[in-house]
Amino acid sequence: MGPRVVGGVDEAGRGCLLGALVVAGVSASPAGVKRLKELGVKDSKKLSPRRREALYPEILRAAERVRWASIPPSEIDAVVFRGEKLRKLNYLEATYFAKVIDQLGAGRVTVDAADVFPERFARDVSSNLKSRCRVKAFHKADRDFIVVSAASVVAKVERDRQVALLKEAHGDFGSGYPSDPATKSFFAEWLRREAALPDFVRKSWKSWSRYARLPGASSGR
């Protein structure tokens, strides 16, 4: 691709108790960037689920490439439980950002920083790249850079689809975020009934210790 092709990468589902963390990337030519702006692409958090789904195929048409990858709960747990300092979840995300960037064919890529220090996150991403690419990381990049906004939409749609499949298989657990009363109730009942956490959750999240103390939940796992 030409040197004017730019890319953006973002993730969805980082704080959730369950399911994969999805990393997505979008690359676009100047004409593609213009088209993304015309479509009204913005940070996925500012769009309804219906609007995100409607935009997804339009993003595919406007972009040069769209790629995404899922980080499963087991891999997240492995680094949270046993990872070395500065080699835990932020670094794991950086390795997946790099995997996605390597497939975008962009000369420069902007990413939404998962680290409190954006420069460190950019270095971690760059150190894992196999391709030649200039990486910049910023907080709120999904708000400020249109290609990152597009990536955030792709990541959110793909993760929402995965979560919908989990609900079909296991029942409605609400949003899956720790503060959601529906999620608390679902897993308190699960622990009461099964006395063990299912494979589709992130067992390394500290919230489980609180859930196990809810009325009716079993503390054994």
C-alpha positions in Angstrom: 0.0 0.0 0.0 1.0 3.6 -0.4 2.8 5.6 2.3 -0.3 7.8 2.8 -2.3 4.9 4.2 -2.9 5.3 7.9 -4.2 3.0 10.5 -5.9 3.0 13.9 -6.2 0.3 16.5 -8.4 0.0 19.6 -9.9 -2.7 21.9 -13.2 -3.6 23.4 -14.1 -5.5 26.6 -11.1 -4.8 28.8 -13.0 -4.3 32.0 -15.5 -7.1 31.5 -15.7 -10.1 33.7 -16.2 -12.5 30.8 -15.5 -13.3 27.2 -12.6 -12.3 25.0 -10.9 -8.9 24.8 -11.1 -7.9 21.2 -8.4 -5.9 19.4 -9.3 -4.4 16.0 -7.5 -2.3 13.4 -8.5 -0.3 10.4 -6.3 1.2 7.7 -7.5 3.7 5.2 -6.3 5.9 2.3 -7.0 9.7 2.4 -10.2 9.0 0.4 -11.1 6.3 2.9 -10.5 8.7 5.9 -12.8 11.2 4.2 -15.5 8.6 3.7 -15.3 7.5 7.3 -15.9 11.2 8.3 -18.8 11.4 6.0 -20.4 8.3 7.5 -20.3 9.9 10.9 -18.0 7.3 12.4 -17.1 8.1 16.0 -16.0 6.5 19.3 -18.1 3.3 19.6 -19.2 4.3 23.1 -21.1 7.2 21.6 -23.0 5.1 19.2 -26.0 2.8 19.8 -25.6 -1.0 19.1 -27.9 -0.6 16.1 -25.8 2.3 14.7 -22.5 0.4 15.2 -23.9 -2.6 13.3 -25.1 -0.4 10.5 -21.7 1.3 10.3 -19.7 -1.9 10.3 -20.2 -2.9 6.6 -19.7 0.8 5.6 -16.4 0.8 7.4 -15.4 -2.4 5.6 -16.1 -0.7 2.3 -14.3 2.5 3.1 -11.2 0.9 4.6 -8.2 -0.5 2.9 -8.0 -3.3 5.4 -9.9 -4.3 8.6 -8.4 -6.9 10.9 -9.3 -8.1 14.5 -8.1 -10.6 17.0 -9.5 -12.0 20.2 -7.6 -12.5 23.5 -9.3 -15.4 25.3 -10.0 -15.4 29.1 -7.5 -18.1 29.7 -4.7 -16.0 28.2 -5.7 -12.9 30.1 -5.8 -15.0 33.3 -2.3 -16.4 32.7 -0.7 -12.9 32.5 -2.7 -11.4 35.4 -2.0 -14.3 37.7 1.6 -15.0 36.7 3.0 -12.2 34.5 6.0 -10.3 35.6 5.9 -6.6 36.4 5.2 -4.6 33.3 4.4 -7.8 31.4 0.8 -8.2 32.5 -2.4 -7.2 30.7 -1.2 -3.9 29.2 1.8 -5.7 27.6 -0.4 -8.6 26.4 -2.6 -6.0 24.7 0.5 -4.4 23.1 1.5 -7.8 21.6 -2.0 -8.1 20.1 -2.0 -4.6 18.8 1.2 -5.4 17.1 -0.3 -8.5 15.5 -3.1 -6.5 14.1 -0.9 -3.6 12.9 1.3 -6.1 11.0 -1.8 -7.0 8.9 -2.9 -3.4 8.1 -0.3 -2.3 5.6 -0.2 1.2 7.0 2.9 3.4 7.2 1.8 5.0 10.4 -0.7 3.8 13.0 -2.4 5.6 15.9 -3.5 3.4 18.8 -5.6 4.0 21.9 -3.2 3.7 24.8 -4.0 1.0 27.3 -1.2 2.1 29.6 -1.2 5.2 31.8 1.9 6.2 30.0 1.1 6.3 26.2 4.8 6.5 25.2 5.5 3.3 27.0 2.6 1.6 25.3 3.7 2.8 21.9 7.2 1.4 22.6 5.8 -2.0 23.7 3.6 -2.2 20.5 6.6 -1.2 18.3 8.9 -3.7 19.9 6.6 -6.5 18.9 6.1 -5.5 15.3 7.3 -7.5 12.4 6.6 -4.8 9.8 8.0 -1.3 9.4 5.5 1.1 10.9 5.5 4.3 13.0 3.2 3.9 16.0 1.8 6.7 18.1 -0.3 6.1 21.2 -2.7 8.5 22.9 -5.4 8.4 25.5 -8.9 9.1 24.0 -7.5 8.3 20.5 -10.9 6.6 19.8 -12.4 10.1 20.2 -9.8 12.2 18.4 -8.7 10.1 15.4 -11.2 8.8 12.9 -9.4 5.6 12.0 -9.2 4.7 15.7 -12.9 5.5 16.0 -13.5 3.1 13.2 -11.4 0.4 14.9 -13.3 0.9 18.1 -16.6 0.2 16.2 -15.2 -3.0 14.7 -13.9 -4.2 18.0 -17.1 -3.5 19.8 -19.3 -5.1 17.2 -17.1 -8.2 17.1 -17.1 -8.5 20.8 -20.9 -7.9 21.1 -21.4 -10.7 18.7 -19.3 -13.1 20.8 -21.1 -12.0 23.9 -24.5 -12.7 22.3 -23.3 -16.3 21.5 -22.3 -16.7 25.2 -25.8 -15.6 26.3 -27.4 -18.0 23.9 -25.4 -20.8 25.4 -25.5 -19.9 29.1 -28.4 -17.4 29.7 -28.6 -13.6 30.2 -25.8 -12.4 32.5 -26.4 -8.7 31.8 -23.6 -6.6 30.6 -20.9 -8.7 32.2 -19.4 -5.8 34.0 -18.7 -6.0 37.7 -21.1 -3.2 38.8 -24.1 -4.6 36.9 -26.7 -6.0 39.3 -27.9 -8.5 36.6 -24.3 -9.8 36.3 -23.9 -10.0 40.1 -27.1 -11.9 40.4 -26.4 -14.3 37.6 -22.9 -15.3 38.9 -24.0 -15.5 42.5 -26.6 -18.0 41.4 -24.0 -19.8 39.2 -21.6 -20.1 42.2 -24.5 -21.4 44.4 -25.4 -24.0 41.8 -22.1 -25.0 40.3 -19.5 -24.0 43.0 -17.0 -23.3 40.3 -16.5 -20.5 37.7 -17.2 -21.3 34.1 -14.5 -21.3 31.4 -15.8 -18.2 29.6 -15.0 -15.9 32.5 -11.8 -14.2 33.6 -11.0 -15.9 36.8 -8.2 -13.4 37.6 -10.7 -10.6 38.2 -10.9 -9.6 41.9 -14.6 -9.1 41.7 -15.2 -12.8 42.1 -14.2 -12.7 45.7 -17.1 -10.2 46.3 -19.5 -12.3 44.3 -18.8 -15.4 46.3 -19.9 -13.5 49.4 -23.3 -12.6 48.0 -26.3 -14.3 49.6 -26.9 -17.7 48.2 -23.4 -18.0 46.6 -21.0 -20.8 47.4 -17.5 -19.8 48.5 -15.9 -23.0 47.2 -14.2 -23.0 43.9 
